[in-house]
Structure formats: structure tokens, C-alpha cells
Amino acid sequence: MTDHIVPWQSAYGATQMLGGPSQFVLSSSGHIQSLVNPPGNPKASYRIDGPNAPDPESWLRGSTEVRGSWWEHWARWIGEQSGGQVPAAARLGSERYPAMEAAPGRYVHDT
């Protein structure tokens, strides 16, 4: 809500331009504070479930405030979108995309 780099009203506009289902989540903090707000922070809150209206202020008036970090909400949402877990690959790369070199890679050592 207090982001000075990307005003939330501008970011909300994406919900009107993108196809398919979307969900706008508005953190109570600013640009960086929103990203580092850990789960369990008693001061954190975010807003969700406003109407899909062209006007961002209409969305805000119809939204619901939730106490806590938006990360918890996102973790539930991404779990629903992701499907089941799969085992880790036994080796890096594939026939189509072979591994180029062992980790961490040459670029780490470049000066």
C-alpha cells in the first residue's frame, strides 16, 4: 500500500489487462518491506478478495484485510497451482539439454 516505486493502483491495472483468472493481493507495507515480511509478523497484514472492478479504489473498498504476512497466503496458493511433488532428478541435464559443466560453473571464477 505504501510502495513509492510501484504505486499499488498502477500494479492493480494488470488485473484488467491479463487474461484468465487472477488474484490481486495488496500488502500493507512498501516495496521492500513486503518482500521481507516474515510469516508470523504480528504487525503484517494484506488485503484480498476485492471485486474484479476496473477501478482500484473499488477493489480496495470491497477487499478483506487479513492479519499476517502475504507469504502464507502465497504458499497456499502456489501449492494449489503446482500439483504434486516429484522426486529430484538423479543427474543434471537431459538428452535434449545436457549439463554444461559441474557446479558452480566457470563464471563464478571469472574476474
Secondary structure as a PSIPRED ss2 file (coil, helix, strand):
# PSIPRED VFORMAT (PSIPRED V4.0)

   1 M C   1.000  0.000  0.000
   2 T C   1.000  0.000  0.000
   3 D C   1.000  0.000  0.000
   4 H C   1.000  0.000  0.000
   5 I C   1.000  0.000  0.000
   6 V C   1.000  0.000  0.000
   7 P C   1.000  0.000  0.000
   8 W H   0.000  1.000  0.000
   9 Q H   0.000  1.000  0.000
  10 S H   0.000  1.000  0.000
  11 A H   0.000  1.000  0.000
  12 Y H   0.000  1.000  0.000
  13 G C   1.000  0.000  0.000
  14 A H   0.000  1.000  0.000
  15 T H   0.000  1.000  0.000
  16 Q H   0.000  1.000  0.000
  17 M H   0.000  1.000  0.000
  18 L C   1.000  0.000  0.000
  19 G C   1.000  0.000  0.000
  20 G C   1.000  0.000  0.000
  21 P C   1.000  0.000  0.000
  22 S C   1.000  0.000  0.000
  23 Q C   1.000  0.000  0.000
  24 F C   1.000  0.000  0.000
  25 V C   1.000  0.000  0.000
  26 L E   0.000  0.000  1.000
  27 S E   0.000  0.000  1.000
  28 S C   1.000  0.000  0.000
  29 S C   1.000  0.000  0.000
  30 G C   1.000  0.000  0.000
  31 H H   0.000  1.000  0.000
  32 I H   0.000  1.000  0.000
  33 Q H   0.000  1.000  0.000
  34 S H   0.000  1.000  0.000
  35 L H   0.000  1.000  0.000
  36 V H   0.000  1.000  0.000
  37 N C   1.000  0.000  0.000
  38 P C   1.000  0.000  0.000
  39 P C   1.000  0.000  0.000
  40 G C   1.000  0.000  0.000
  41 N C   1.000  0.000  0.000
  42 P C   1.000  0.000  0.000
  43 K C   1.000  0.000  0.000
  44 A C   1.000  0.000  0.000
  45 S E   0.000  0.000  1.000
  46 Y E   0.000  0.000  1.000
  47 R E   0.000  0.000  1.000
  48 I E   0.000  0.000  1.000
  49 D C   1.000  0.000  0.000
  50 G C   1.000  0.000  0.000
  51 P C   1.000  0.000  0.000
  52 N C   1.000  0.000  0.000
  53 A C   1.000  0.000  0.000
  54 P C   1.000  0.000  0.000
  55 D C   1.000  0.000  0.000
  56 P H   0.000  1.000  0.000
  57 E H   0.000  1.000  0.000
  58 S H   0.000  1.000  0.000
  59 W H   0.000  1.000  0.000
  60 L H   0.000  1.000  0.000
  61 R H   0.000  1.000  0.000
  62 G H   0.000  1.000  0.000
  63 S C   1.000  0.000  0.000
  64 T E   0.000  0.000  1.000
  65 E E   0.000  0.000  1.000
  66 V E   0.000  0.000  1.000
  67 R E   0.000  0.000  1.000
  68 G C   1.000  0.000  0.000
  69 S C   1.000  0.000  0.000
  70 W H   0.000  1.000  0.000
  71 W H   0.000  1.000  0.000
  72 E H   0.000  1.000  0.000
  73 H H   0.000  1.000  0.000
  74 W H   0.000  1.000  0.000
  75 A H   0.000  1.000  0.000
  76 R H   0.000  1.000  0.000
  77 W H   0.000  1.000  0.000
  78 I H   0.000  1.000  0.000
  79 G H   0.000  1.000  0.000
  80 E H   0.000  1.000  0.000
  81 Q H   0.000  1.000  0.000
  82 S H   0.000  1.000  0.000
  83 G C   1.000  0.000  0.000
  84 G C   1.000  0.000  0.000
  85 Q C   1.000  0.000  0.000
  86 V C   1.000  0.000  0.000
  87 P C   1.000  0.000  0.000
  88 A C   1.000  0.000  0.000
  89 A C   1.000  0.000  0.000
  90 A C   1.000  0.000  0.000
  91 R C   1.000  0.000  0.000
  92 L C   1.000  0.000  0.000
  93 G C   1.000  0.000  0.000
  94 S C   1.000  0.000  0.000
  95 E C   1.000  0.000  0.000
  96 R C   1.000  0.000  0.000
  97 Y C   1.000  0.000  0.000
  98 P C   1.000  0.000  0.000
  99 A C   1.000  0.000  0.000
 100 M C   1.000  0.000  0.000
 101 E C   1.000  0.000  0.000
 102 A C   1.000  0.000  0.000
 103 A C   1.000  0.000  0.000
 104 P C   1.000  0.000  0.000
 105 G C   1.000  0.000  0.000
 106 R H   0.000  1.000  0.000
 107 Y H   0.000  1.000  0.000
 108 V H   0.000  1.000  0.000
 109 H H   0.000  1.000  0.000
 110 D C   1.000  0.000  0.000
 111 T C   1.000  0.000  0.000
